[in-house]
């Protein structure tokens, strides 16, 4: 199994979601869909990035 770099759209979605979660957690920003779900959103962002590296189509 070979790894490949993720597509630019997948990479940007993952980075934007990760930064949004970190801002929400450390600076106290209240983002409606992230309140009390920071862990799951961060896990989703990182899993998206890992799957994109493993999949040939993302």
C-alpha positions in Angstrom: 0.0 0.0 0.0 1.4 3.3 -1.0 0.6 6.7 0.5 -0.2 9.7 -1.7 -0.7 13.3 -0.9 -4.4 14.3 -0.4 -6.2 16.5 -2.8 -6.1 20.2 -2.1 -9.9 20.4 -1.3 -9.6 17.5 1.2 -6.5 19.0 2.7 -8.2 22.5 3.1 -11.3 21.0 4.6 -9.3 19.1 7.2 -7.1 22.1 8.0 -10.0 24.6 8.3 -11.9 22.2 10.6 -8.9 21.6 12.8 -8.1 25.3 13.1 -11.8 26.0 13.9 -11.8 23.4 16.7 -8.6 24.7 18.2 -9.9 28.3 18.2 -13.1 27.1 19.8 -11.3 25.1 22.4 -8.5 27.5 23.4 -10.0 30.9 22.8 -13.5 30.2 23.9 -15.2 31.0 20.6 -18.8 29.7 20.6 -19.4 27.9 17.4 -22.9 26.4 17.3 -22.2 23.0 15.6 -18.9 22.5 17.6 -20.1 23.2 21.2 -19.4 20.1 23.3 -18.3 18.2 20.1 -14.7 19.4 19.7 -13.2 16.0 20.1 -15.4 14.4 17.4 -14.9 17.3 15.0 -11.1 17.0 15.5 -11.2 13.3 15.1 -13.2 13.6 11.9 -10.8 16.1 10.4 -7.8 13.9 11.1 -9.5 10.7 9.9 -10.5 12.6 6.7 -6.8 13.4 6.2 -5.6 9.9 6.9 -8.2 8.3 4.6 -7.4 10.8 1.8 -3.7 9.8 2.1 -4.7 6.1 1.8 -7.3 6.4 -0.9 -6.4 6.9 -4.5 -9.5 9.0 -5.3 -9.6 11.7 -2.6 
